[in-house]
Every structure is written in C-alpha cells, then in structure tokens.
Amino acid sequence: MEIEILSAGNIHALAVLVPELWPECIFEEEYEKYSGIINAEDEICYLIKEQEQFAGFVHVAARHDYVEGADDLPVAYVEAIYVKPAYQQQGIATRLIHTAADWARQKGFKQMASDTGLVNNAAINFHKKAGFTEVERVVCFIRNL
C-alpha cells in the first residue's frame, strides 16, 4: 500500500470516500471543499491505496481555537480518518495516523488531537491504541424555539 498526498490527481477518490464516512455529505460539495486544501499550509490530506483502489484517508489541520486537553495552541487536529470496511483491521488507519503525526511534527506541533462520538467504541479503542489519551466526554444538546 502506498500513501499519497491529496492532489488534483486523486481528489476525485477523496470526494468519493468522504460520503462513505459521513453519508450526509455530497460529492460535489466535498470535491470543492477539499480542492481548497491542495497545497494548503495549515492542513493536509493523505490517501492510501492498494494498486489502484483507494482504501482510506486522513485529514489533519491546524486548530488555533480551544482544543480540549491541549497544553498549547495551535494543535494538529485529526478532522477525519476513514478506512473502507474491507481494509479495516490491517493497520491502515495506524499508518495514516503515523503519517499525519509526521506532518504535524514537521510543522512544529507538539500535540495532535482528535474526537469521536461517545458510543463509537471502535473509534475510541482505535484512538487509544494509536497513542491518544482520552481527555473529556461531552454530551451536546439543542432546543428548538
């Protein structure tokens, strides 16, 4: 498997993967959004593929606002990580996290943060195995007026 930086040559593949992670996303909107990330200074996406099949991606960005548990700002933040079900449990997400961490270190970040849903036990366990420490749990509310 090889890891590629997001580029004009693979952005279509990324825009296909994003709605697999978040079904409410729309291909065209994600294509446009991630086009703005190509060559960005403060964020990056990496895609991983086997032969010609893209298996997953990670998106990491600098966050300058408050980040739970961070000692200092800015922090490298895992905005998204996804591996297609057929490729899970093969160490691919761990490779992507290591690649993202290398980018963050090269940029001078001292910490990398991430989040997931309270009941996403697979993601919680993955983060712990990947070296993240849980710092807070949050329940969010909304009230219609």
Accessible surface in RSA format (square Angstrom, percent):
REM  Atomic radii and reference values for relative SASA: ProtOr
REM  Chains: A
REM  Algorithm: Lee & Richards
REM  Probe-radius: 1.40
REM  Slices: 20
REM RES _ NUM      All-atoms   Total-Side   Main-Chain    Non-polar    All polar
REM                ABS   REL    ABS   REL    ABS   REL    ABS   REL    ABS   REL
RES MET A   1    78.13  40.5  19.08  12.6  59.05 140.6  20.95  17.8  57.17  75.7
RES GLU A   2    97.77  56.1  94.21  71.3   3.56   8.5  31.46  60.9  66.30  54.1
RES ILE A   3    47.86  27.2  18.47  13.8  29.39  70.8  18.47  13.3  29.39  79.8
RES GLU A   4    40.00  23.0  35.08  26.5   4.92  11.7  22.93  44.3  17.07  13.9
RES ILE A   5   101.66  57.8  92.18  68.7   9.47  22.8  92.18  66.4   9.47  25.7
RES LEU A   6     6.68   3.7   1.82   1.3   4.85  12.2   1.82   1.3   4.85  13.1
RES SER A   7    45.38  38.3  45.30  60.5   0.08   0.2  34.32  73.1  11.06  15.5
RES ALA A   8    86.01  79.1  65.55 101.2  20.46  46.5  66.40  93.5  19.60  51.9
RES GLY A   9    77.40  95.5   0.00   N/A  77.40  95.5  39.80 109.2  37.60  84.2
RES ASN A  10     5.76   4.0   4.10   4.0   1.66   4.0   4.62  11.1   1.14   1.1
RES ILE A  11     3.82   2.2   3.82   2.8   0.00   0.0   3.82   2.7   0.00   0.0
RES HIS A  12   110.76  60.5 110.19  76.6   0.56   1.4  74.79  77.1  35.96  41.8
RES ALA A  13    18.78  17.3  12.10  18.7   6.68  15.2  17.09  24.1   1.69   4.5
RES LEU A  14     0.00   0.0   0.00   0.0   0.00   0.0   0.00   0.0   0.00   0.0
RES ALA A  15     0.00   0.0   0.00   0.0   0.00   0.0   0.00   0.0   0.00   0.0
RES VAL A  16    64.69  42.6  58.89  53.3   5.79  14.0  61.69  53.6   3.00   8.1
RES LEU A  17     2.70   1.5   2.70   1.9   0.00   0.0   2.70   1.9   0.00   0.0
RES VAL A  18     0.00   0.0   0.00   0.0   0.00   0.0   0.00   0.0   0.00   0.0
RES PRO A  19    31.42  22.9  25.78  23.5   5.64  20.5  26.14  21.6   5.29  32.9
RES GLU A  20    70.35  40.4  43.31  32.8  27.04  64.4  36.08  69.8  34.28  28.0
RES LEU A  21    49.95  27.8  34.59  24.7  15.37  38.6  35.72  25.1  14.23  38.3
RES TRP A  22    85.20  34.2  85.04  41.2   0.16   0.4  60.86  32.5  24.34  39.5
RES PRO A  23   111.85  81.5  87.75  80.0  24.10  87.6  90.47  74.7  21.39 132.9
RES GLU A  24   135.60  77.8 104.88  79.3  30.72  73.1  74.88 144.8  60.72  49.6
RES CYS A  25    28.68  21.7  15.69  17.5  12.99  30.5   4.48  11.3  24.20  26.1
RES ILE A  26    88.04  50.1  84.93  63.3   3.11   7.5  88.04  63.4   0.00   0.0
RES PHE A  27    63.25  31.6  59.44  36.8   3.81   9.9  59.44  36.0   3.81  10.9
RES GLU A  28   116.40  66.8 109.08  82.5   7.32  17.4  63.19 122.2  53.21  43.4
RES GLU A  29   106.35  61.1  98.59  74.6   7.76  18.5  41.96  81.2  64.39  52.6
RES GLU A  30    16.53   9.5  16.53  12.5   0.00   0.0   0.00   0.0  16.53  13.5
RES TYR A  31    86.06  40.2  86.06  49.0   0.00   0.0  50.03  37.6  36.03  44.4
RES GLU A  32   136.00  78.1 127.09  96.1   8.91  21.2  43.70  84.5  92.30  75.4
RES LYS A  33   106.94  52.2  89.50  54.9  17.44  41.5  67.11  60.4  39.82  42.4
RES TYR A  34     0.74   0.3   0.74   0.4   0.00   0.0   0.00   0.0   0.73   0.9
RES SER A  35    46.29  39.1  34.05  45.4  12.24  28.2  28.40  60.5  17.89  25.1
RES GLY A  36    62.97  77.7   0.00   N/A  62.97  77.7  39.38 108.1  23.60  52.8
RES ILE A  37     9.92   5.6   7.62   5.7   2.30   5.5   7.62   5.5   2.30   6.2
RES ILE A  38    44.88  25.5  29.97  22.3  14.91  35.9  31.27  22.5  13.61  36.9
RES ASN A  39   140.67  97.0 103.46 100.0  37.21  89.6  39.12  94.2 101.55  98.2
RES ALA A  40    35.53  32.7   9.19  14.2  26.34  59.9  19.29  27.2  16.24  43.0
RES GLU A  41   134.55  77.2 126.35  95.6   8.20  19.5  63.13 122.1  71.42  58.3
RES ASP A  42    71.28  49.9  67.96  67.6   3.32   7.9  23.69  55.7  47.60  47.5
RES GLU A  43    43.58  25.0  42.41  32.1   1.18   2.8   0.75   1.5  42.83  35.0
RES ILE A  44    23.27  13.2  22.76  17.0   0.51   1.2  23.27  16.8   0.00   0.0
RES CYS A  45     0.15   0.1   0.00   0.0   0.15   0.4   0.00   0.0   0.15   0.2
RES TYR A  46    19.61   9.2  19.61  11.2   0.00   0.0   7.29   5.5  12.32  15.2
RES LEU A  47     0.00   0.0   0.00   0.0   0.00   0.0   0.00   0.0   0.00   0.0
RES ILE A  48     0.03   0.0   0.03   0.0   0.00   0.0   0.03   0.0   0.00   0.0
RES LYS A  49    28.35  13.8  27.79  17.1   0.57   1.3   2.88   2.6  25.48  27.1
RES GLU A  50    73.05  41.9  70.75  53.5   2.30   5.5  15.70  30.4  57.35  46.8
RES GLN A  51   153.46  85.8 129.57  94.7  23.89  56.9  51.17 108.9 102.28  77.6
RES GLU A  52   146.49  84.1 126.19  95.5  20.30  48.3  67.25 130.1  79.23  64.7
RES GLN A  53    83.69  46.8  80.24  58.6   3.45   8.2  26.22  55.8  57.48  43.6
RES PHE A  54    33.82  16.9  31.09  19.3   2.73   7.1  31.09  18.8   2.73   7.8
RES ALA A  55     0.00   0.0   0.00   0.0   0.00   0.0   0.00   0.0   0.00   0.0
RES GLY A  56     0.00   0.0   0.00   N/A   0.00   0.0   0.00   0.0   0.00   0.0
RES PHE A  57     0.00   0.0   0.00   0.0   0.00   0.0   0.00   0.0   0.00   0.0
RES VAL A  58     0.00   0.0   0.00   0.0   0.00   0.0   0.00   0.0   0.00   0.0
RES HIS A  59     7.70   4.2   7.70   5.4   0.00   0.0   6.84   7.1   0.86   1.0
RES VAL A  60     0.00   0.0   0.00   0.0   0.00   0.0   0.00   0.0   0.00   0.0
RES ALA A  61    10.48   9.6  10.48  16.2   0.00   0.0  10.48  14.8   0.00   0.0
RES ALA A  62    16.20  14.9   2.68   4.1  13.52  30.7   2.68   3.8  13.52  35.8
RES ARG A  63    83.10  34.9  79.55  40.5   3.55   8.5  23.12  31.6  59.98  36.4
RES HIS A  64   117.37  64.1  98.67  68.6  18.70  47.8  75.49  77.8  41.88  48.7
RES ASP A  65   113.71  79.6 108.12 107.6   5.59  13.2  33.32  78.4  80.38  80.2
RES TYR A  66   162.56  75.9 140.56  80.0  22.00  57.3 116.02  87.2  46.55  57.4
RES VAL A  67     5.93   3.9   2.07   1.9   3.85   9.3   2.95   2.6   2.97   8.1
RES GLU A  68    69.71  40.0  62.62  47.4   7.09  16.9  12.52  24.2  57.19  46.7
RES GLY A  69    44.78  55.2   0.00   N/A  44.78  55.2  21.41  58.7  23.37  52.3
RES ALA A  70    32.65  30.0   3.02   4.7  29.63  67.4   6.23   8.8  26.42  70.0
RES ASP A  71   126.89  88.9  90.12  89.7  36.76  86.9  32.65  76.8  94.24  94.0
RES ASP A  72    98.57  69.0  90.03  89.6   8.54  20.2  26.49  62.4  72.07  71.9
RES LEU A  73    74.17  41.3  53.78  38.5  20.39  51.3  54.43  38.2  19.74  53.1
RES PRO A  74    58.34  42.5  50.09  45.7   8.25  30.0  50.09  41.4   8.25  51.3
RES VAL A  75     0.75   0.5   0.74   0.7   0.01   0.0   0.75   0.6   0.00   0.0
RES ALA A  76     0.00   0.0   0.00   0.0   0.00   0.0   0.00   0.0   0.00   0.0
RES TYR A  77    10.43   4.9  10.43   5.9   0.00   0.0   2.72   2.0   7.71   9.5
RES VAL A  78     6.14   4.0   1.27   1.1   4.87  11.7   1.27   1.1   4.87  13.2
RES GLU A  79    53.17  30.5  34.47  26.1  18.70  44.5  14.39  27.8  38.78  31.7
RES ALA A  80     6.20   5.7   0.32   0.5   5.88  13.4   6.20   8.7   0.00   0.0
RES ILE A  81    31.92  18.2  19.31  14.4  12.61  30.4  19.34  13.9  12.58  34.1
RES TYR A  82    25.45  11.9  21.56  12.3   3.90  10.1  20.11  15.1   5.34   6.6
RES VAL A  83    10.42   6.9   6.86   6.2   3.55   8.6   6.86   6.0   3.55   9.6
RES LYS A  84    43.29  21.1  43.29  26.6   0.00   0.0  11.36  10.2  31.93  34.0
RES PRO A  85    98.84  72.0  84.32  76.9  14.52  52.8  84.73  70.0  14.10  87.6
RES ALA A  86    86.83  79.8  53.72  82.9  33.10  75.3  66.65  93.9  20.18  53.4
RES TYR A  87    39.49  18.4  39.40  22.4   0.09   0.2  19.33  14.5  20.16  24.9
RES GLN A  88    83.84  46.9  71.36  52.2  12.48  29.7  17.49  37.2  66.34  50.3
RES GLN A  89   182.14 101.8 138.13 101.0  44.00 104.8  61.91 131.8 120.22  91.2
RES GLN A  90   109.24  61.1  72.22  52.8  37.02  88.1  38.84  82.7  70.40  53.4
RES GLY A  91    42.05  51.9   0.00   N/A  42.05  51.9  30.62  84.0  11.43  25.6
RES ILE A  92     7.84   4.5   6.22   4.6   1.62   3.9   6.33   4.6   1.51   4.1
RES ALA A  93    23.35  21.5  21.19  32.7   2.16   4.9  21.19  29.8   2.16   5.7
RES THR A  94    49.79  35.4  49.54  50.2   0.25   0.6  31.34  42.1  18.45  27.9
RES ARG A  95   102.33  43.0 100.67  51.3   1.66   4.0  48.97  66.9  53.36  32.3
RES LEU A  96     0.00   0.0   0.00   0.0   0.00   0.0   0.00   0.0   0.00   0.0
RES ILE A  97     4.82   2.7   4.82   3.6   0.00   0.0   4.82   3.5   0.00   0.0
RES HIS A  98   101.38  55.4 101.38  70.5   0.00   0.0  71.45  73.6  29.93  34.8
RES THR A  99    29.33  20.9  27.40  27.8   1.94   4.6  17.46  23.5  11.87  17.9
RES ALA A 100     0.00   0.0   0.00   0.0   0.00   0.0   0.00   0.0   0.00   0.0
RES ALA A 101    15.61  14.4  14.34  22.1   1.27   2.9  15.13  21.3   0.48   1.3
RES ASP A 102    66.90  46.9  65.33  65.0   1.57   3.7  17.56  41.3  49.34  49.2
RES TRP A 103    16.94   6.8  15.50   7.5   1.43   3.4  10.69   5.7   6.25  10.1
RES ALA A 104     4.57   4.2   4.57   7.1   0.00   0.0   4.57   6.4   0.00   0.0
RES ARG A 105   150.07  63.0 133.78  68.2  16.29  38.8  68.38  93.5  81.70  49.5
RES GLN A 106   152.15  85.1 112.14  82.0  40.01  95.3  47.73 101.6 104.43  79.2
RES LYS A 107    92.87  45.3  59.96  36.8  32.91  78.4  39.73  35.8  53.14  56.6
RES GLY A 108    46.15  56.9   0.00   N/A  46.15  56.9  30.46  83.6  15.69  35.1
RES PHE A 109    27.08  13.5  15.17   9.4  11.91  31.0  18.44  11.2   8.64  24.7
RES LYS A 110   178.08  86.9 143.40  88.0  34.68  82.6 101.41  91.3  76.67  81.7
RES GLN A 111    64.14  35.9  52.86  38.6  11.28  26.8  31.89  67.9  32.25  24.5
RES MET A 112    39.55  20.5  18.41  12.2  21.14  50.3  18.41  15.7  21.14  28.0
RES ALA A 113    17.89  16.5  13.61  21.0   4.28   9.7  17.89  25.2   0.00   0.0
RES SER A 114    28.10  23.7   3.21   4.3  24.89  57.3   1.29   2.7  26.81  37.6
RES ASP A 115    96.44  67.6  73.91  73.6  22.52  53.3  37.14  87.4  59.30  59.1
RES THR A 116    50.33  35.8  18.96  19.2  31.37  74.8  21.47  28.8  28.86  43.6
RES GLY A 117    43.14  53.2   0.00   N/A  43.14  53.2  34.79  95.5   8.35  18.7
RES LEU A 118    68.67  38.2  55.81  39.9  12.86  32.3  57.31  40.2  11.36  30.6
RES VAL A 119   136.16  89.6 119.29 108.0  16.87  40.7 121.22 105.3  14.94  40.5
RES ASN A 120    68.82  47.5  62.08  60.0   6.75  16.2  16.91  40.7  51.91  50.2
RES ASN A 121    97.43  67.2  94.60  91.4   2.84   6.8  25.60  61.6  71.83  69.4
RES ALA A 122    79.84  73.4  62.84  97.0  17.00  38.7  70.84  99.8   9.00  23.9
RES ALA A 123    22.64  20.8  16.73  25.8   5.91  13.5  22.22  31.3   0.42   1.1
RES ILE A 124    21.20  12.1  19.22  14.3   1.98   4.8  20.99  15.1   0.21   0.6
RES ASN A 125    78.54  54.2  77.03  74.4   1.51   3.6  14.93  35.9  63.61  61.5
RES PHE A 126    41.14  20.6  36.97  22.9   4.17  10.9  40.42  24.5   0.72   2.1
RES HIS A 127    20.67  11.3  20.67  14.4   0.00   0.0  20.54  21.2   0.13   0.1
RES LYS A 128   108.11  52.7  92.33  56.7  15.79  37.6  52.36  47.1  55.75  59.4
RES LYS A 129   183.56  89.5 144.08  88.4  39.48  94.0  97.66  87.9  85.90  91.5
RES ALA A 130    22.58  20.8   0.48   0.7  22.10  50.3   6.34   8.9  16.24  43.0
RES GLY A 131    64.25  79.2   0.00   N/A  64.25  79.2  35.43  97.2  28.82  64.5
RES PHE A 132    36.01  18.0  24.14  15.0  11.87  30.9  28.87  17.5   7.14  20.4
RES THR A 133   113.17  80.5  91.47  92.7  21.69  51.7  64.55  86.7  48.62  73.5
RES GLU A 134    78.81  45.2  48.09  36.4  30.72  73.1  37.68  72.9  41.13  33.6
RES VAL A 135    89.34  58.8  51.61  46.7  37.74  90.9  59.51  51.7  29.84  80.9
RES GLU A 136    94.25  54.1  63.76  48.2  30.49  72.6  30.57  59.1  63.68  52.0
RES ARG A 137   129.85  54.5 100.69  51.3  29.16  69.4  50.94  69.6  78.91  47.8
RES VAL A 138    74.58  49.1  58.82  53.2  15.77  38.0  62.16  54.0  12.42  33.7
RES VAL A 139    97.44  64.1  77.26  69.9  20.18  48.6  79.43  69.0  18.01  48.8
RES CYS A 140   110.96  83.9  80.24  89.5  30.72  72.2  40.24 101.9  70.72  76.3
RES PHE A 141   182.81  91.5 143.48  88.9  39.33 102.4 150.86  91.5  31.95  91.4
RES ILE A 142   164.07  93.4 131.17  97.7  32.90  79.3 137.88  99.3  26.18  71.0
RES ARG A 143   198.84  83.5 177.54  90.5  21.30  50.7  65.03  88.9 133.81  81.1
RES ASN A 144   140.17  96.7 115.23 111.4  24.94  60.1  35.16  84.6 105.01 101.5
RES LEU A 145   198.10 110.3 120.48  86.2  77.62 195.1 153.46 107.8  44.63 120.1
END  Absolute sums over single chains surface
CHAIN  1 A     9155.5       7100.9       2054.7       4907.7       4247.9
END  Absolute sums over all chains
TOTAL          9155.5       7100.9       2054.7       4907.7       4247.9
